[in-house]
């Protein structure tokens, strides 16, 4: 049934679990839709005016309808208790530790995703709304010791494959929603809150970050990318970013352009 549903490729370790639940819910809905449809047609025929000139006000008395109602309720309880609640419990309880995970801040704004890596020291530098500027959308204070090695990107998240990722999600203005469809991740980004989200990407490739919450006129272009790389490629990317932060590595200003 998975193929018929047209779901995006699963690219995280928990994607299979979510898909399994979606498939089960769809099967239940198919059975209910067909069952109720057939029952409706049967009732139209069975209780037609020609055969029942006088209406019965007592209603159905058979045991089958009661039995069916109970059976459907039981199936729904099973889906909730054995699939939905355990899957959600893992999302909100079984967080990876900051040591084993790649920790990153993602801050939504109208209409972009700002990404903030803590750098080799593992500490996010100080940010201040007073420092927010077109070339510093996160308001990162580069004078802060913890901020010196911080790496920032816009609309582009790089992550290594097969390692837990811990995203601290926030927003600068309105409610956005961080949607990684292939990773079966979706979480609202709320101003004033830092909401943790975690997942383990397990498929190398380039995917989209979609804003899944109508957040303003430019909502349609609030689109970022997440690139899942091998551990070596990710290390290299990070090393390149850190190199760019070194003042010495910046291209020297020639006297001609300095004027
Ligand atoms: Cu948005």
Boltz pocket constraint, residues with backbone or C-beta under 6 A from the ligand:
constraints:
  - pocket:
      binder: B
      contacts: [[A, 108], [A, 109], [A, 111], [A, 175], [A, 176], [A, 177], [A, 211], [A, 212], [A, 213], [A, 214], [A, 215], [A, 219], [A, 222]]
      max_distance: 6.0
